[in-house]
Amino acid sequence: MTDIGRSDFIEALARGLDVLRSFRPGTPAMTLSEIAGQTGLARPTVRRILITLETLGYVRGAGRGYALTPRVLELGMAYVNALSMWDVARPHMEKLVAETNESTSMAQLDGSDIVYVARVAVPKIVTLAVTIGTRFPAPATSMGKVLLAALPPGAVETVLAEASRSGITARWQPTPAELEAALREVRAKGWALADQDLAPGVRSVATGVRDGDGRVIAAINVTVHAAETSLETLLDEHLPKLLRTAADIGHDWALTAAVPSTTI
């Protein structure tokens, strides 16, 4: 433990969350043995946790194994819905999509991954499927570079020490020196490019979205298919629109945060 004492840490809760996180894309159902293998927990411990989660409605029996139920979405959506800023951002994102005919997303940093928290998509053939909650390794994405570049001095190494939970092996695996050079460039420009760093065909540009105090609290991007959209189009035509959109969202977030709220 770092900031809290061992006596304050609830081991059973941590293990329950480990079981929920063990369900990966492409594996809708898992046996007790598979979950035990994924989590490193003993089978009797996993069995008790699954019984508890099933009683609470978060998992259900599926043949010889278990599967998540839609109720798990409540855990993630509680986070998204609690932040009305995503509702504020959406009209701006929809306008950006209408102007570029390309998908746009917003993400935040979680350990060494980015996690998608908002998205407005257009039908395109893409290499990687993206939905709310999708995780990607931060260094190989334009939004990840923006968010890493915005961290306080010395924090990048600490953040990246946490293993990715995305299940994705990115094409670009930078050395510490290469990543630091890339982040210096992002800080200087105010935006980041990822040209097929994550996967073939995926090209994107991103910038930060700031709160009323000027802190980067999210990143927003425009994603294109490399075979359809050139770098020149992405940077010369889409990037200015993206920068304007990020500024508009940040402005509206600041206004929203400044309005006193009353609970009745």
C-alpha positions in Angstrom: 0.0 0.0 0.0 1.1 3.6 -0.6 -1.2 6.2 0.7 -3.4 4.0 2.9 -2.5 1.5 5.7 -2.9 -2.2 5.2 -5.6 -2.2 8.0 -7.7 0.1 5.8 -7.5 -2.1 2.7 -10.5 -4.4 2.1 -8.9 -7.5 0.5 -12.3 -9.2 -0.2 -13.5 -6.1 -2.2 -10.2 -6.1 -4.2 -10.6 -9.8 -5.0 -14.2 -9.3 -6.1 -13.1 -6.5 -8.5 -10.3 -8.8 -9.8 -12.9 -11.4 -10.7 -15.1 -8.9 -12.5 -12.1 -7.6 -14.5 -11.1 -11.2 -15.4 -13.8 -11.2 -18.1 -12.1 -10.1 -21.3 -13.4 -9.2 -24.7 -14.1 -12.4 -26.7 -14.7 -14.4 -23.5 -18.3 -13.8 -22.5 -18.4 -16.9 -20.3 -15.6 -18.4 -18.1 -15.4 -21.5 -15.9 -14.4 -21.2 -12.3 -11.0 -22.7 -13.1 -10.4 -20.2 -15.9 -11.3 -17.3 -13.6 -9.0 -18.7 -10.9 -6.2 -18.9 -13.4 -6.8 -15.3 -14.6 -6.9 -13.8 -11.1 -4.4 -16.0 -9.4 -6.9 -16.7 -6.6 -7.7 -20.0 -5.1 -10.7 -21.9 -6.5 -12.7 -21.8 -3.2 -12.1 -18.1 -2.9 -13.3 -17.5 -6.5 -16.4 -19.7 -5.9 -17.4 -17.6 -2.9 -16.9 -14.4 -4.8 -19.0 -15.7 -7.8 -21.8 -16.8 -5.5 -21.8 -13.3 -3.9 -21.8 -11.6 -7.3 -24.5 -13.9 -8.6 -26.7 -13.1 -5.6 -26.2 -9.3 -6.3 -27.0 -9.8 -9.9 -23.6 -9.0 -11.5 -22.9 -12.5 -12.9 -25.1 -15.4 -13.9 -24.6 -19.1 -14.5 -23.8 -19.9 -18.2 -23.5 -23.6 -18.9 -20.6 -24.9 -17.0 -19.3 -21.4 -16.2 -20.3 -17.8 -15.5 -21.0 -14.7 -17.5 -21.4 -11.0 -16.6 -24.9 -9.5 -16.6 -25.9 -6.1 -18.0 -26.0 -4.9 -14.4 -22.2 -4.6 -14.4 -22.7 -1.6 -16.7 -24.2 0.3 -13.8 -20.7 0.4 -12.2 -19.2 2.1 -15.2 -22.1 4.3 -16.1 -22.4 5.6 -12.6 -19.0 7.2 -13.2 -20.0 8.6 -16.6 -23.4 9.8 -15.5 -22.1 11.4 -12.4 -20.0 13.7 -14.6 -22.5 15.9 -16.5 -19.5 17.2 -18.4 -19.9 14.3 -20.9 -23.4 15.6 -21.7 -21.9 19.0 -22.2 -19.3 17.7 -24.5 -21.5 15.6 -26.7 -23.1 18.3 -28.9 -19.6 19.7 -29.6 -18.4 16.2 -30.6 -21.4 15.7 -32.8 -20.7 18.9 -34.6 -17.1 17.9 -35.1 -18.2 14.6 -36.6 -20.6 16.4 -38.9 -17.7 18.7 -40.1 -15.1 15.9 -40.6 -17.2 12.8 -41.3 -14.8 11.0 -39.0 -15.3 9.5 -35.5 -14.3 11.4 -32.4 -13.7 10.1 -28.9 -12.7 11.3 -25.5 -10.6 9.4 -23.0 -9.0 9.7 -19.6 -5.9 8.0 -18.1 -6.2 5.0 -15.9 -2.8 3.6 -15.0 -0.8 3.0 -18.2 -4.0 2.8 -20.3 -6.5 5.3 -21.7 -10.1 4.5 -21.1 -12.8 5.8 -23.6 -15.5 7.8 -21.7 -17.3 9.4 -24.6 -17.6 8.7 -28.3 -19.5 9.8 -31.5 -18.8 7.4 -34.3 -19.4 7.2 -38.0 -19.7 3.8 -39.8 -16.2 2.9 -40.9 -14.2 -0.2 -41.4 -11.6 0.0 -38.6 -9.0 -2.4 -37.3 -10.0 -2.1 -33.6 -13.5 -1.9 -32.3 -14.0 0.9 -29.8 -16.8 1.5 -27.3 -17.2 3.3 -24.0 -14.9 1.6 -21.5 -12.4 0.4 -24.2 -8.8 0.4 -23.0 -5.7 0.9 -25.1 -2.0 1.3 -24.0 -1.5 5.1 -23.6 1.9 5.6 -25.3 0.7 4.2 -28.6 -2.4 6.4 -28.9 -2.7 10.1 -29.7 -5.0 10.7 -26.7 -2.6 8.8 -24.4 0.3 10.9 -25.5 -1.6 14.0 -24.7 -2.6 12.8 -21.3 0.9 11.5 -20.4 2.4 14.8 -21.6 0.1 16.7 -19.2 1.2 14.7 -16.1 3.4 16.4 -13.5 7.2 16.0 -13.8 8.3 12.5 -12.8 4.8 11.0 -12.9 5.1 9.4 -16.3 7.5 6.7 -15.2 5.3 5.9 -12.2 2.1 5.7 -14.3 3.7 3.5 -16.9 5.1 1.1 -14.3 1.5 -0.2 -14.0 1.0 -3.0 -16.5 -1.6 -2.4 -19.2 -5.0 -4.1 -18.8 -6.0 -3.5 -22.4 -5.1 -6.9 -23.8 -3.6 -5.1 -26.8 0.0 -5.3 -28.0 0.7 -2.0 -29.7 2.9 -1.7 -32.8 5.0 1.1 -31.3 6.9 0.0 -28.3 9.0 3.1 -27.5 12.1 3.2 -25.3 11.9 5.6 -22.4 14.0 8.1 -24.3 11.8 7.8 -27.4 8.7 8.3 -25.4 10.1 11.3 -23.6 11.1 12.9 -26.9 7.6 12.4 -28.2 6.0 13.9 -25.1 8.3 16.9 -25.3 7.0 17.5 -28.8 3.4 17.1 -27.6 3.9 19.7 -24.9 5.4 22.1 -27.4 2.7 21.7 -30.0 -0.4 21.2 -27.8 -1.5 18.1 -29.8 -0.4 14.6 -30.6 -0.3 12.4 -33.6 -0.5 8.6 -33.7 0.1 7.3 -37.2 -0.6 3.5 -37.0 1.3 3.3 -33.7 -1.5 1.3 -32.1 -2.5 -0.9 -35.1 -2.3 -0.9 -38.9 -4.7 1.5 -40.5 -5.5 3.5 -37.4 -4.4 7.1 -37.6 -5.5 9.8 -35.2 -4.8 13.2 -33.8 -5.7 14.4 -30.3 -5.5 17.4 -28.0 -6.3 18.0 -24.4 -9.5 19.3 -22.9 -9.0 21.6 -19.9 -11.1 22.5 -16.9 -11.7 26.0 -15.6 -8.3 25.9 -13.8 -6.5 25.0 -17.0 -5.8 21.4 -16.1 -6.0 18.8 -18.8 -8.6 16.4 -17.5 -9.4 14.5 -20.7 -8.2 14.1 -24.3 -10.3 14.3 -27.5 -9.3 12.9 -30.9 -10.3 12.5 -34.5 -9.7 9.0 -35.8 -9.3 8.1 -39.5 -8.4 5.1 -41.6 -5.0 5.5 -43.1 -6.0 4.1 -46.4 -8.8 6.7 -46.7 -7.4 9.9 -45.1 -3.9 11.3 -45.6 -1.8 12.9 -42.9 -2.2 16.2 -44.7 -6.0 16.0 -44.5 -5.9 15.0 -40.9 -3.5 17.7 -39.8 -4.4 20.6 -42.2 -8.2 20.1 -42.2 -9.3 18.1 -39.2 -6.8 19.3 -36.5 -7.9 23.0 -36.5 -11.5 21.8 -36.1 -10.5 19.5 -33.3 -8.6 22.3 -31.5 -11.6 24.6 -31.7 -13.9 21.8 -30.4 -11.6 21.1 -27.4 -11.6 24.8 -26.5 -15.4 25.0 -26.8 -15.9 22.0 -24.6 -13.4 23.3 -22.0 -15.2 26.7 -22.0 -18.6 25.0 -21.4 -17.2 22.8 -18.7 -15.8 25.8 -16.9 -19.2 27.5 -17.2 -21.0 24.4 -15.9 -18.7 24.0 -13.0 -19.1 27.7 -12.0 -22.9 27.3 -11.7 -24.0 26.6 -8.1 -26.1 23.5 -7.7 -28.8 22.8 -5.2 -30.1 19.4 -4.2 -33.8 19.4 -3.4 
